[in-house]
Amino acid sequence: MTRAEILDLLAVADPSALYARADQIRRENVGDAVHLRGLIEFSNICGRDCLYCGLRRSNRKVDRYCMGIDEICAAACNAASLGYKSVVLQSGENERYPTENICSLVRRIKQDLKLAVTLSIGEKTREEYAALRAAGADRYLLRFETSSEMLFGGLKPDSSYEQRMRCLAWLRELGFQVGSGIMVGLPGQTIEMIADDILLMEKLDLDMIGIGPFIPNPQTPLEGAVGGTLDLTLRTLAVIRIVTKNAHLPATTAMGSIDPIGRQKALQCGANVLMPNVTPTQYRSSYQLYPGKICIEDKPGDCFLCVSGMLKMLGRTIARDPGHSLKL
């Protein structure tokens, strides 16, 4: 699909046909089963100072925490007991967990629970990524956030766009299933930039792509900015499905946070993954990249019942496999 064709779809007056087309392509390429990935947000300490994120190091109003390795393993065990075949271990970028500790954690989860493991812990050296892969980590999520180097530099003043691209290349070289994505509605972002984002996703041949609306956080420099809309987010999701065909696309929590049925809408226009939260409840209110995040007072079992009911109402089923890349 050309850039002009993508722009036409993103700006179409009535997106209903776009959504129907994306849903059909989703059905043909990844099926009706939805993969559930248990999300464990194991630390909210971050050394980065991204302008949009509530976990940024300059935010002094956050109650910081680090879960212990045994505590993280217990959360993964809980996920397995609920029937999840995959967990996502996510944290801010910090040095509180030496790479060898994360490797040990991955090995325990793989050996004891037989779960697929996704890591989302930011930029590392190639050697660190290699160690994590050797320990058994299957997947790695690292959003590039925007394909515009200018916008990237403005929003992530202590990060390098070139290094972010280098990290994504390393992850691919090392055999990870690679996930990335963007926020929709960022201050300064144009629809042309979103079209370029989608073309970059296609070029990177991503296994997983996560997107969500930008939601301003009052504890960041972007507190007064206008947030992204679910409408443009869903349009972007639908076009990504049409362009990438068989990538795994989640209906993200942020979509459900700005619309009570945002995740359901996403599942009807291309999404095939949900990431129920299995973080211990006492930590959830401290892991808020944006305000109004749903499910922060729920227990892991509550989230499972919620998504199970959601899928039943949509006529979808829960996948019984780990949901590895369909590009392998």
JODA-V925600 format. One record per helix or strand of 3 or more residues. SS is the DSSP state (H for helix, E for strand). FROM is the first residue (numbers start at 1). TO is the last residue. If there is no record, write none. Layout:
ss->SS from->FROM to->TO
ss->SS from->FROM to->TO
//
This chain:
ss->H from->3 to->10
ss->H from->16 to->30
ss->E from->33 to->36
ss->E from->38 to->43
ss->H from->69 to->81
ss->E from->86 to->91
ss->H from->99 to->113
ss->E from->116 to->120
ss->H from->126 to->134
ss->E from->139 to->141
ss->H from->149 to->155
ss->H from->161 to->173
ss->E from->177 to->184
ss->H from->191 to->204
ss->E from->208 to->213
ss->H from->230 to->244
ss->E from->248 to->250
ss->H from->253 to->258
ss->H from->262 to->267
ss->H from->281 to->284
ss->H from->300 to->314
//
